[in-house]
Amino acid sequence: MNAVLPRFLKSAYRKEPIISVLITMGVVDALIGGLDDSWSLFVVGLGTAGVTLAFKLWRSSQQVRPPMAEEPVVQHYLPSRSSSPTLPMLTVNKKKPPY
């Protein structure tokens, strides 16, 4: 549990930082207001978190997802045929070089 929560929070903050900050602010305000018997702060916190969550859900439902490609694109890292001419065969001299 301890390792899962930070990973989830990091991925949420990276994807949508403004929405995550607003939800965090709302939850913290609601906790402070609930524990301190300040009902106005509690309601403001719940309202902030609720409106932000509703906006996030509305925005995700409005996004048009692109259709899936029928065939995956094949990437060739090397050409099928070399554009440079072939190298000549090397021959080894049987004579010993002079020293």
Backbone torsions as a table, in degrees:
resi	resn	phi	psi	omega
1	MET	NA	-40.4	-177.9
2	ASN	-66.6	-32.0	-178.9
3	ALA	-84.5	-23.7	-176.3
4	VAL	-78.6	-41.0	-176.3
5	LEU	-62.3	-48.1	178.0
6	PRO	-62.1	-36.9	178.0
7	ARG	-63.5	-43.9	179.1
8	PHE	-63.3	-43.7	-179.7
9	LEU	-65.1	-41.1	178.5
10	LYS	-62.2	-44.1	-179.2
11	SER	-67.7	-36.1	178.5
12	ALA	-67.1	-43.2	-179.7
13	TYR	-68.2	-31.1	178.6
14	ARG	-72.8	-38.9	-176.4
15	LYS	-72.6	-49.6	-176.5
16	GLU	-138.7	85.1	-173.4
17	PRO	-68.2	-38.7	-176.7
18	ILE	-67.9	-45.3	179.9
19	ILE	-64.3	-39.9	179.8
20	SER	-65.5	-39.0	178.9
21	VAL	-66.5	-42.5	-179.9
22	LEU	-65.0	-40.3	177.8
23	ILE	-65.3	-42.0	178.6
24	THR	-62.6	-43.1	178.2
25	MET	-61.2	-43.5	-180.0
26	GLY	-63.6	-42.9	-179.5
27	VAL	-66.6	-41.7	179.6
28	VAL	-66.0	-42.9	176.9
29	ASP	-60.5	-42.7	179.7
30	ALA	-65.1	-39.7	177.9
31	LEU	-65.3	-45.0	179.9
32	ILE	-64.2	-44.4	-179.9
33	GLY	-65.9	-37.5	179.5
34	GLY	-70.9	-38.4	-179.1
35	LEU	-79.2	-24.7	-175.6
36	ASP	-101.4	6.7	-177.8
37	ASP	56.8	34.5	174.1
38	SER	-104.4	92.9	-171.9
39	TRP	-69.1	-27.7	178.5
40	SER	-67.2	-42.6	176.9
41	LEU	-66.0	-37.6	177.3
42	PHE	-61.2	-44.7	-179.1
43	VAL	-69.0	-40.2	177.8
44	VAL	-63.0	-42.2	179.0
45	GLY	-63.8	-46.0	177.6
46	LEU	-63.9	-38.5	178.5
47	GLY	-64.5	-44.0	179.4
48	THR	-62.6	-48.3	-179.9
49	ALA	-64.9	-41.1	-178.6
50	GLY	-67.4	-44.7	179.6
51	VAL	-65.2	-40.5	179.1
52	THR	-65.3	-42.3	178.1
53	LEU	-65.1	-40.6	177.8
54	ALA	-64.4	-40.3	177.9
55	PHE	-63.5	-40.9	179.2
56	LYS	-63.5	-44.9	179.2
57	LEU	-65.7	-39.4	178.8
58	TRP	-65.0	-42.3	-179.2
59	ARG	-67.2	-37.9	179.5
60	SER	-69.8	-30.4	178.1
61	SER	-77.1	-22.6	-178.8
62	GLN	-84.6	-17.2	-177.9
63	GLN	-69.5	132.7	177.1
64	VAL	-90.1	122.8	179.8
65	ARG	-87.1	132.6	179.2
66	PRO	-67.7	145.2	179.3
67	PRO	-66.0	150.6	-179.8
68	MET	-69.9	141.6	178.4
69	ALA	-70.1	141.3	-177.9
70	GLU	-71.4	-42.2	179.4
71	GLU	-123.2	136.9	176.3
72	PRO	-70.8	147.1	179.9
73	VAL	-78.4	129.8	-179.3
74	VAL	-93.4	126.9	178.4
75	GLN	-105.5	125.8	176.6
76	HIS	-102.1	125.5	-179.2
77	TYR	-83.9	-26.3	176.6
78	LEU	-124.7	148.2	177.9
79	PRO	-68.1	157.6	-178.8
80	SER	-67.9	-28.4	178.8
81	ARG	-132.7	140.7	-178.6
82	SER	-73.8	140.4	179.7
83	SER	-88.0	-15.5	179.6
84	SER	-90.2	149.9	179.3
85	PRO	-68.3	157.3	-179.9
86	THR	-70.5	151.5	-179.5
87	LEU	-81.6	147.3	178.5
88	PRO	-71.1	156.3	178.3
89	MET	-71.8	138.3	178.4
90	LEU	-90.0	139.2	175.8
91	THR	-114.3	145.8	-178.9
92	VAL	-98.6	129.3	176.4
93	ASN	-73.2	134.2	-178.7
94	LYS	-86.1	-11.0	177.8
95	LYS	-77.0	146.0	176.5
96	LYS	-83.5	137.9	179.8
97	PRO	-71.1	147.1	179.0
98	PRO	-70.9	144.7	179.0
99	TYR	-106.0	NA	NA
